[in-house]
Amino acid sequence: MTTHRPIALVTDANVLIDFVETDMGVLGLMAVHLFEVYVADSVLAEVNALTPAVADSLGLKRVSPTVQELQEAAQRGGPLSSRDRLCLVLARNRRWGCLTNDQALRRVCGENDIPVIWGLQVLLLLHEKGFLAKKRALQTAHAIHRQNPRHIHAGILALFEEKLALL
């Protein structure tokens, strides 16, 4: 994470899916206590269990990209999907950070000086600020690992546990 925290983040689907499938309440805590969290309508549509009404109730802010942003995101080429490019374009144009676990999106954000937050980093920040018990943070991280072992593998989980233990 960069030295300054953005006050607004745009999230991709992978972080939303991780929390929706394990502890949806974390999304609400994050939106209330840490950041303004934006999600593009097309990204929200990727997350079957997260309806617009539920997203609104959690404090997530739905955003409709401009025609120009959609056109730029739709351009082919490079390592990003069109929805990940949309997150990048929104973050860049609106001066937001990006909430993602996707390696390619994280790399391209870094190349564009866009601050990036990991999904598990949210748990650490919530615990550090007193909004999430250590036990719940640990249980949620383990549940995310079980749901998504390919991207949140044992090494990432172990690093998370080390950082949590220091808080």
Phi, psi and omega in degrees: 000147179287170184289334175250139181269133176291151177271347179226139179230146167255135183251148173266179185289328188296320178291317178302314181299315179304312183283324178298322182278351184236308183204085184299333180300333178299324178299317178295317178299317180297315183292331180275319191253341187244305190217158161282125184247118181255146176220129178291145181306318181291330177287317177302323180296339178286341186258094188305320186275001181244096179282162176304321180296318179293317178303315179298317182294333178278349181095007175288145182253116178281141182230137175257114180296156175287166177300318180296319178295319178295319179296316179296318181293333182281350180296136182276160177109155179085179188276354187261146170290166180297325179289324175291322175298323178297317176301317179298312181297315179298314180299314181295310185293325185257004178060045176257165167272178182233133177255108184201155170252355184289120184300314183296316179295320178300317181296313182293323175299316178301320179295338181254016179056036177260122178299144182231140177239133174283155175301312181292337177298328178300318179298317179297315181295318179296319178293314181303324182271001175086015182259356182214126179294148180302319181299316180293320178300315180294315178299319180294317179299317178295321178295320177297317178301316179295322181284330188222059186292341180289317183264327176250076186278177185303323179295318178294318179298318179297318177296319176301314181299321178298314181294320179296321180297333180279349182270000000 
